[in-house]
Structures are given as C-alpha cells and as structure tokens.
Amino acid sequence: SVKIRSGTIRTNVTLCMIFYDFTVEGGVLEIDATTNDLCNGIYSDSGPVTISGGEVHITAGQAGIFVPGLRNGSQTVQIAGGDIHIDAATCIYISKQDRDQAITISGGSFTGTAGHLPGLMAKQIVIGSGSETPVVQVTSKAQPAIRGTESISIGGKSQVTADSGTSFGFHTAGTFAISDSAQMTATG
C-alpha cells in the first residue's frame, strides 16, 4: 500500500508497482514515465487507486494509471477530489473485464489526453455519483475518449467533455445513462 498525504514527489520513472491500494489525499505528485513506450505512471495490481485531493500530473508511455486485475481486489479507480492531469497512450485503464470494476469520478478536476487508446477504459465508467461537481475533459487521438465496456453513467452536476480525433466521444456495448443536471459534450 502507498498513501500520499502532503509534500511534493517527483519521479522520472514508473512511480510504483504495487499489489493493492494506492491513495493520494494531498500534496503534489509529478510522474514522468516516458523513458519508453511500456512505462506506466502508477501500476496497482488489484487496486483500488483513490485520489481525494492534491495535484497529480502524469506523463507516461503506456498507461497513466493501470490496474491489470491480476489478483483479487476492488479493481477500481476512484477520484473524489484534486486536480488530475494525465497524458499517456491511455489515461486510466482497468484491464480485467471478468470482474466488477469501475472508474468513478465524483469530484475534482480530471484532464486526460490519450494517444492511440481510449482515455478512460474499464467495465463501468461512473461520473458524478456524489454531491460535488466533477469537471472531466478527455481527449483520445485515435479511439473513443471514454469507453465503458458494460456501462457509462453520467449524473449529478458533472461537466464532461469527450473528444476523439477519429472515433466516438463515448462508447459502450451496454447501458449509457445521463441523469440529473449533468452537462455532456462529445465530438469525434
């Protein structure tokens, strides 16, 4: 387990490869994992990855945050606050699709730019599940910006922009739900 509460951490390699939880509650985290195309910013084998405050800046050759789901665990990425910027081949990717797993953004500001893969990709994508107003902007140069293989849910007071250079802003083979006073823009 890794927990960051305050201070400034800068690294020019993958920050960590851990089995379970990774948490950012405050401070500044700057990761430059671009030494080769296979470097991830944060690699948590089974999750969860939780960001509730602070600033997170990740530049990576592969995934900004990667949860492969090789072990039992929650396999979630939860963003409840903070200011997050990720520039990578894919911003947040949870790869194991045979278990319940989700990317949940309920607060804070998230800006992601993806290269040749979707910006956000997991079985379930949930944006705006709390009382906060998450601001989410995701761009993918070649794939859907936001891809939930089973479902995408946007609610609350969310402000979501999904932009793809050559594909759809959003993509799911399952349920796509928009509720409450959520604002959504999709281009592609």
C-alpha positions in Angstrom: 0.0 0.0 0.0 1.1 3.6 -0.7 -0.6 6.7 0.7 0.5 10.3 -0.1 -0.9 12.9 2.3 1.2 16.0 1.6 4.5 17.2 0.2 5.9 17.0 -3.3 7.0 13.9 -5.0 8.7 13.9 -8.5 9.9 10.9 -10.4 11.1 10.2 -13.9 10.2 6.5 -13.9 7.1 4.5 -13.1 6.3 5.7 -9.5 5.3 2.3 -8.2 4.3 -1.2 -9.0 2.2 -2.5 -6.0 -0.2 -5.3 -5.3 -3.0 -3.3 -3.7 -4.1 0.2 -2.8 -2.6 3.5 -3.8 -4.0 6.7 -2.3 -3.4 10.4 -2.8 -5.0 12.7 -0.2 -3.0 15.8 -0.8 0.3 17.3 -1.9 1.8 17.3 -5.4 2.6 14.1 -7.4 4.5 14.5 -10.7 5.4 11.4 -12.7 7.3 11.4 -16.0 7.3 7.8 -17.1 8.2 8.4 -20.7 11.6 6.6 -20.8 9.9 4.0 -23.2 6.5 3.2 -24.6 5.8 0.5 -22.0 6.1 2.6 -18.8 3.0 3.2 -16.7 2.7 6.1 -14.2 1.0 4.1 -11.4 0.6 0.4 -11.6 -1.6 -1.2 -8.9 -2.1 -4.9 -9.5 -5.6 -5.1 -8.0 -6.4 -1.6 -6.8 -8.1 0.4 -5.5 -6.4 3.6 -6.7 -8.0 6.5 -4.8 -7.4 10.3 -5.3 -9.3 12.6 -3.0 -7.1 15.7 -3.1 -3.9 17.3 -4.1 -2.4 17.7 -7.6 -1.5 14.7 -9.8 0.4 15.2 -13.1 1.3 12.0 -15.0 3.0 11.7 -18.4 3.5 8.0 -19.4 4.5 5.9 -22.4 1.7 3.4 -21.8 -1.0 4.0 -19.1 -1.2 6.9 -16.6 -2.9 4.6 -14.1 -3.0 0.9 -14.8 -5.0 -1.7 -12.8 -4.5 -5.1 -14.6 -6.6 -7.0 -12.0 -4.2 -10.0 -11.8 -5.1 -10.6 -8.1 -8.4 -10.4 -6.2 -9.1 -6.8 -5.1 -11.5 -4.0 -5.7 -10.1 -3.2 -9.1 -11.4 0.4 -9.0 -10.0 3.9 -9.6 -11.9 6.5 -7.5 -11.4 10.2 -8.0 -13.3 12.2 -5.4 -11.2 15.4 -5.5 -8.0 17.0 -6.5 -6.6 18.3 -9.8 -5.5 15.4 -12.1 -3.7 15.7 -15.5 -2.7 12.7 -17.4 -1.0 12.5 -20.8 -0.4 8.9 -22.0 -1.3 6.2 -24.5 -4.3 5.6 -22.2 -5.0 7.7 -19.2 -6.8 5.2 -16.8 -7.1 1.5 -17.8 -8.6 -1.4 -15.8 -8.0 -4.4 -18.0 -9.6 -7.4 -16.3 -13.1 -7.5 -17.7 -14.5 -10.6 -15.9 -15.0 -8.9 -12.5 -16.9 -5.9 -11.3 -14.6 -3.0 -11.7 -15.1 0.7 -12.3 -13.6 4.1 -12.8 -15.6 6.5 -10.6 -15.1 10.3 -10.8 -17.3 12.0 -8.2 -15.3 15.3 -7.6 -12.3 17.3 -8.6 -11.0 18.1 -12.0 -9.7 15.5 -14.4 -8.0 16.3 -17.7 -6.7 13.4 -19.8 -5.1 13.2 -23.3 -4.7 9.7 -24.8 -2.6 8.7 -27.8 -3.7 5.5 -29.6 -6.0 4.0 -26.9 -9.2 5.2 -25.1 -8.6 7.9 -22.5 -10.7 6.1 -19.8 -11.4 2.4 -20.2 -13.0 0.0 -17.8 -16.0 -2.2 -17.5 -18.0 0.6 -15.8 -17.5 4.4 -16.0 -19.4 6.4 -13.4 -19.0 10.2 -13.4 -20.9 12.4 -11.0 -22.1 10.0 -8.3 -21.8 12.4 -5.4 -22.8 15.9 -4.4 -19.6 17.5 -5.9 -19.3 18.9 -9.4 -16.6 16.9 -11.2 -15.1 18.5 -14.3 -13.9 15.9 -16.7 -12.2 16.5 -20.1 -10.8 13.5 -22.0 -9.3 13.5 -25.5 -8.2 10.5 -27.5 -6.4 10.9 -30.8 -7.5 7.5 -32.3 -10.1 5.8 -30.1 -13.2 6.6 -28.2 -12.3 9.1 -25.5 -14.4 7.3 -22.8 -15.1 3.6 -23.1 -17.1 1.6 -20.6 -17.4 -2.0 -22.0 -20.5 -2.6 -19.9 -21.9 0.8 -18.9 -21.3 4.6 -18.8 -23.2 6.7 -16.3 -23.0 10.5 -16.1 -25.0 12.3 -13.4 -25.1 14.9 -10.7 -23.7 18.2 -11.7 -20.9 16.7 -13.8 -19.4 18.6 -16.6 -18.0 16.1 -19.1 -16.2 16.6 -22.5 -15.2 13.6 -24.5 -13.3 14.3 -27.7 -11.9 11.8 -30.2 -9.9 12.7 -33.3 -11.1 9.7 -35.4 -13.7 7.9 -33.3 -16.7 8.5 -30.9 -16.5 10.6 -27.8 -18.2 7.8 -25.8 -18.5 4.1 -26.5 -20.2 1.3 -24.6 -21.8 -2.0 -25.7 -24.2 -1.7 -22.7 -26.1 1.0 -20.9 -25.4 4.7 -21.4 -27.3 6.8 -18.8 -27.3 10.6 -18.3 -29.2 12.0 -15.3 -29.8 15.0 -13.1 -28.2 18.3 -14.3 -25.1 16.7 -15.9 -23.7 18.5 -18.9 -22.0 16.5 -21.6 -20.2 17.3 -24.9 -19.0 14.6 -27.3 -17.1 15.1 -30.5 -15.5 12.7 -32.9 
